[in-house]
């Protein structure tokens, strides 16, 4: 076995992969563009920018992976979690063309750059209020009551849901991600998490039924409108809205949290977070490249084929390695260096191909707002030693707890 593969397996077992995965991805990248990992039933990992970008667009790799995910679960849990994987299979995240193409097109109008940009003032006002309240509270953990809820409140506002329900939204989202990534949960935990997802779907069904009676100026109402002679039916709207409620904040909170940790960990950082719009956009994209909030995502092989010396068989699993690709020295000069004004930056943090992230404009603007406001109000923000805990998750990377401090009278104390 390659030493880099063994290092990956050891890091997965002892949890160090969750803390700093990038040296491990670097080691695997040196082995081959497609590396076999003997974990569970086995899987392939793309490691380089070219192989990851190409295979993300290859129709022989399918996003319809519900049955594969279900097989990874203990047999005693599959009955309880089958409805959850069935629901996920009805979202664009686990769909292939032509179903994916149709629904994605109908959803796209709600996430156009123009519509998202028009929401910037509301997002800025919301974050300004939240940041002031967090500073006044003296709380040290910046994730729990600021970074985590901000994107959740934004997506709730877009969907027309009451902001006071945000804690419930995050509980539902956390239950769903536990189902998708935690293999060894016991039966009671699996049943509880599944019931939480059912609660979420019931909540959204009620909201969709209300929008059918009374349209408003929100994303739910927009998704119910006809476009080019086609329209989503009620259950399609429910499923996609549930996906948005989950995915609409998961990536962004990890992007912001991971980027804050990175910036505050670097001595002698070349340049601070800029305030002018163009430079701020460049800085956020560099942070996206370096932190890669979605580290890997799965695809199912639908037919036998060979790719750069690797023999892939129908039914095997491929992980598209966004994080490894984003630090490929063949694509990015000085890939592990933070260059906040890097001009050419074709990172894959939002994926590639037909499944590129629908909410990429939203995530970028949210991150721009957060870094601009935090650096203006708390320029001396620093990490509290030993105050960081990472999500124990190979698929998404970010801190679940991030203790910080600042030398401001009403700001954060440790």
C-alpha positions in Angstrom: 0.0 0.0 0.0 1.2 3.5 -0.8 2.5 5.4 2.2 0.2 8.3 1.4 -2.8 6.0 1.4 -1.9 4.6 4.7 -1.4 8.1 6.1 -4.9 8.9 4.9 -6.4 5.8 6.6 -4.6 6.5 9.8 -5.7 10.2 9.8 -9.3 9.1 9.2 -9.2 6.7 12.1 -7.5 9.1 14.6 -9.4 12.2 13.6 -6.4 14.3 12.5 -7.9 14.4 9.0 -10.7 16.7 10.3 -8.2 19.2 11.8 -5.8 19.7 8.9 -6.6 17.6 5.8 -4.5 19.5 3.3 -1.1 17.8 3.8 -2.9 14.5 3.4 -4.5 15.5 0.2 -1.1 16.8 -1.0 0.4 13.4 -0.3 -2.3 11.6 -2.2 -2.0 14.0 -5.2 1.6 12.9 -5.6 0.6 9.3 -6.0 -1.8 9.6 -9.0 -4.6 11.7 -10.4 -7.0 9.0 -9.3 -6.2 7.0 -6.1 -7.9 4.0 -4.8 -8.7 4.2 -1.0 -9.4 0.8 0.6 -12.0 2.2 3.1 -15.3 0.5 3.7 -16.3 -1.0 0.4 -13.6 0.9 -1.3 -13.6 4.2 -3.3 -11.6 6.2 -5.7 -10.4 9.8 -5.0 -9.6 12.4 -7.7 -6.6 14.4 -6.5 -5.6 16.8 -9.2 -7.3 19.8 -10.7 -7.5 18.4 -14.3 -8.8 15.0 -13.3 -11.3 16.5 -10.8 -12.6 19.0 -13.3 -12.9 16.5 -16.1 -14.6 13.8 -14.1 -17.1 16.3 -12.6 -18.4 16.6 -16.1 -18.2 12.9 -17.1 -21.7 11.5 -17.7 -20.4 8.0 -16.7 -20.4 9.3 -13.1 -23.8 9.6 -11.6 -25.1 11.9 -8.8 -28.0 9.5 -8.1 -26.3 7.8 -5.2 -29.1 7.1 -2.7 -28.7 3.3 -2.8 -24.9 3.5 -2.3 -25.3 5.8 0.7 -27.9 3.5 2.2 -25.6 0.5 1.8 -23.0 2.4 3.9 -25.4 2.4 6.9 -25.7 -0.4 9.4 -28.4 -2.8 8.2 -30.5 -2.2 11.3 -30.7 1.5 10.4 -31.6 1.3 6.8 -35.3 0.9 7.3 -35.4 4.1 9.4 -33.3 6.1 7.0 -34.7 4.9 3.7 -37.3 7.9 3.6 -34.4 10.3 4.1 -32.3 8.9 1.2 -35.5 8.8 -0.9 -36.1 12.5 -0.1 -32.5 13.4 -1.0 -32.9 11.5 -4.3 -35.7 13.9 -5.2 -33.3 16.9 -4.8 -31.1 18.2 -7.5 -28.1 17.3 -5.4 -28.7 13.6 -6.1 -30.2 13.9 -9.6 -28.9 13.3 -13.1 -30.0 14.8 -16.4 -32.6 15.3 -17.7 -34.5 15.6 -14.4 -31.6 17.6 -12.9 -31.5 19.9 -16.0 -35.2 20.7 -15.9 -35.4 21.4 -12.1 -32.1 23.3 -12.0 -33.2 25.6 -14.7 -36.5 26.4 -12.9 -34.6 27.1 -9.7 -31.9 29.2 -11.3 -34.0 32.4 -11.6 -34.2 32.6 -7.8 -30.4 32.6 -7.5 -29.4 34.9 -10.4 -26.5 37.3 -9.7 -28.9 40.3 -10.1 -31.4 39.0 -7.6 -28.8 38.0 -5.0 -27.0 41.4 -5.4 -30.3 43.2 -4.8 -30.4 41.4 -1.4 -27.0 42.7 -0.3 -28.4 45.7 1.8 -30.7 43.4 3.7 -27.8 41.0 4.4 -25.5 43.8 5.5 -28.1 45.2 7.9 -28.7 41.8 9.3 -25.0 41.0 9.9 -24.3 44.5 11.3 -27.0 43.9 13.9 -25.8 40.4 14.7 -22.2 41.5 15.0 -23.0 44.3 17.3 -25.0 42.0 19.5 -22.3 39.4 19.6 -19.6 42.0 20.5 -21.8 43.3 23.3 -22.4 39.8 24.6 -18.7 39.2 25.3 -19.1 35.7 24.0 -15.8 34.1 22.9 -17.1 31.5 20.4 -17.7 33.2 17.1 -19.3 30.2 15.5 -22.3 29.5 17.7 -24.2 32.8 17.7 -22.7 34.7 14.7 -21.1 32.7 11.9 -23.4 29.7 12.2 -26.8 31.5 12.3 -26.0 34.3 9.8 -26.3 32.3 6.6 -29.2 30.3 8.1 -31.1 33.5 8.8 -30.3 34.7 5.2 -31.7 31.6 3.6 -34.7 31.6 5.9 -35.4 35.2 4.9 -35.1 34.3 1.2 -37.6 31.4 1.7 -40.0 33.6 3.6 -39.6 31.7 6.9 -39.8 33.4 10.3 -36.3 34.3 11.6 -37.3 33.2 15.1 -37.3 29.6 13.8 -33.6 29.6 12.9 -32.5 27.4 15.7 -35.0 24.8 14.6 -33.7 25.1 11.0 -30.2 24.4 12.1 -31.3 21.4 14.2 -33.0 19.9 11.2 -29.9 20.6 9.0 -27.6 19.1 11.5 -29.8 16.0 11.7 -29.7 15.6 8.0 -25.9 15.9 7.7 -25.4 13.4 10.5 -27.5 10.9 8.5 -25.4 11.5 5.4 -22.0 11.3 6.9 -22.1 9.4 10.2 -22.0 5.7 9.4 -22.0 4.1 12.8 -25.0 5.7 14.6 -27.1 3.5 16.8 -30.8 2.7 16.0 -32.3 5.2 18.4 -30.1 8.1 17.0 -30.9 7.1 13.5 -34.7 7.1 14.3 -34.4 10.5 16.0 -32.5 12.1 13.1 -34.9 10.7 10.6 -37.9 12.1 12.6 -36.2 15.5 12.6 -35.9 15.4 8.8 -39.6 14.5 8.5 -40.4 17.5 10.8 -38.5 19.7 8.4 -40.4 18.4 5.3 -43.8 18.8 7.1 -42.9 22.4 8.0 -42.0 23.2 4.4 -45.1 21.5 3.0 -47.2 23.7 5.2 -45.3 26.8 4.0 -45.7 25.8 0.3 -49.4 25.2 0.8 -49.8 28.6 2.2 -47.8 30.2 -0.7 -50.2 28.4 -3.1 -53.0 30.3 -1.5 -51.2 33.6 -0.9 -48.1 34.4 -3.0 -45.4 36.7 -1.5 -42.1 38.1 -2.7 -39.9 35.2 -1.6 -38.1 32.2 -3.2 -40.9 29.8 -2.4 -43.4 31.8 -4.3 -41.0 32.3 -7.2 -40.4 28.5 -7.4 -44.2 28.0 -7.8 -44.4 30.3 -10.9 -44.2 29.0 -14.4 -41.1 29.5 -16.5 -40.9 28.8 -20.3 -44.1 26.8 -20.1 -42.9 24.6 -17.3 -43.5 24.8 -13.5 -42.4 22.8 -10.5 -45.2 20.9 -8.7 -45.8 21.3 -5.0 -43.7 18.3 -3.9 -40.8 19.3 -6.2 -40.9 22.7 -4.5 -40.9 21.1 -1.1 -37.9 18.9 -1.8 -35.8 21.7 -3.4 -36.7 24.1 -0.6 -35.6 21.6 2.0 -32.3 21.2 0.2 -31.9 25.0 0.2 -32.6 25.2 3.9 -29.9 22.6 4.5 -27.3 23.5 1.9 -28.0 27.2 2.0 -25.9 27.7 5.1 -23.8 24.5 5.5 -21.1 25.6 3.0 -21.1 29.2 4.0 -20.6 28.7 7.7 -17.7 26.4 7.0 -16.2 28.8 4.5 -16.4 31.7 7.0 -15.3 29.8 10.0 -12.4 28.0 8.2 -11.3 31.2 6.6 -11.3 33.1 9.9 -9.2 30.3 11.5 -6.8 30.4 8.5 -6.3 34.2 8.5 -5.9 34.4 12.3 -3.4 31.5 12.2 -0.9 33.1 9.7 2.0 35.2 10.9 3.0 37.9 8.6 0.0 37.7 6.3 0.7 39.6 3.1 -2.1 42.1 3.1 -5.2 42.6 5.2 -8.8 41.9 4.0 -9.4 44.8 1.5 -12.5 47.0 1.5 -12.9 47.8 -2.2 -15.3 45.5 -3.9 -13.0 44.0 -6.5 -10.2 43.3 -4.1 -12.7 41.9 -1.6 -14.1 39.5 -4.2 -10.5 38.3 -5.1 -9.8 37.7 -1.4 -12.9 35.7 -0.8 -12.1 33.5 -3.8 -8.6 32.8 -2.5 -10.1 31.8 0.9 -12.6 29.6 -0.9 -9.7 27.9 -2.7 -7.6 27.4 0.4 -10.3 26.3 2.8 -12.5 24.2 0.3 -15.6 24.0 2.7 -16.8 21.0 0.7 -13.7 18.8 0.7 -15.1 15.9 -1.4 -18.4 14.8 -3.0 -19.4 11.4 -4.2 -20.3 10.0 -7.6 -21.4 6.6 -8.7 -19.8 4.8 -11.6 -22.5 3.7 -14.1 -20.3 1.7 -16.6 -16.9 0.2 -16.7 -14.2 2.5 -18.1 -10.5 3.4 -17.8 -9.2 6.8 -16.8 -5.5 7.6 -16.7 -4.5 4.1 -15.8 -7.3 3.5 -13.3 -9.8 0.8 -14.1 -13.2 1.9 -12.8 -16.1 -0.6 -12.5 -19.8 -0.1 -12.6 -21.1 0.4 -9.1 -17.9 1.7 -7.6 -17.7 5.1 -5.9 -15.6 8.1 -6.8 -14.9 11.0 -4.6 -14.3 14.3 -6.5 -11.5 15.8 -4.4 -12.3 19.6 -4.6 -9.9 20.3 -1.7 -7.0 18.4 -3.3 -7.6 19.9 -6.7 -7.6 23.4 -5.2 -4.0 23.1 -4.1 -2.7 21.5 -7.2 0.7 23.1 -8.1 0.1 22.3 -11.7 -2.8 24.7 -11.7 -2.0 27.2 -8.9 1.5 28.7 -8.5 2.5 28.6 -4.8 -0.7 26.7 -4.0 -0.3 26.7 -0.2 0.5 30.4 0.0 -2.3 32.9 0.8 -2.3 35.5 -2.0 -5.5 37.5 -1.3 -5.2 39.3 -4.6 -4.5 36.2 -6.7 -5.9 37.1 -10.1 -6.2 33.8 -11.9 -8.1 31.5 -9.6 -10.2 28.8 -11.3 -10.8 27.0 -8.0 -13.3 24.2 -7.6 -14.7 25.2 -4.2 -18.2 25.5 -5.8 -17.8 22.3 -7.8 -17.8 22.1 -11.6 -20.0 21.0 -14.4 -23.8 20.7 -14.3 -23.7 20.3 -10.5 -21.7 23.5 -9.8 -23.2 25.1 -6.7 -26.5 26.9 -7.4 -25.9 29.4 -4.5 -22.3 30.4 -5.3 -23.3 34.1 -5.7 -25.1 34.1 -2.4 -22.1 32.4 -0.6 -19.6 34.9 -2.1 -21.7 37.9 -1.0 -22.3 36.6 2.5 -18.5 36.0 3.0 -17.7 39.4 1.6 -20.0 41.1 4.1 -18.7 39.1 7.0 -15.0 39.7 6.4 -15.5 43.4 5.6 -17.5 44.0 8.8 -15.3 41.9 11.1 -12.1 43.5 9.9 -13.5 47.0 10.2 -14.8 46.6 13.7 -12.3 44.0 15.2 -9.0 44.6 13.4 -7.0 43.0 16.3 -9.1 39.8 16.4 -7.1 36.8 17.4 -7.5 33.1 18.2 -7.7 31.9 21.7 -5.2 29.0 22.1 -6.9 25.7 22.4 -10.3 27.2 21.6 -10.9 25.5 18.2 -12.8 22.3 17.6 -13.4 20.9 14.1 -16.4 19.1 12.7 -15.6 15.4 12.6 -16.5 15.2 8.9 -14.5 14.1 5.9 -16.9 15.7 3.4 -17.1 19.2 4.8 -14.4 21.1 6.6 -14.8 23.8 9.2 -14.7 24.6 12.9 -17.8 23.8 15.0 -16.2 26.0 17.7 -13.9 29.0 17.3 -12.9 31.0 20.4 -11.5 34.4 19.6 -10.6 37.6 21.5 -10.1 41.3 20.7 -8.7 44.3 22.6 -12.0 46.2 22.4 -13.7 47.4 25.6 -17.1 45.9 24.6 -15.8 43.2 22.3 -14.8 39.7 22.9 -13.1 38.4 26.0 -11.6 35.0 26.5 
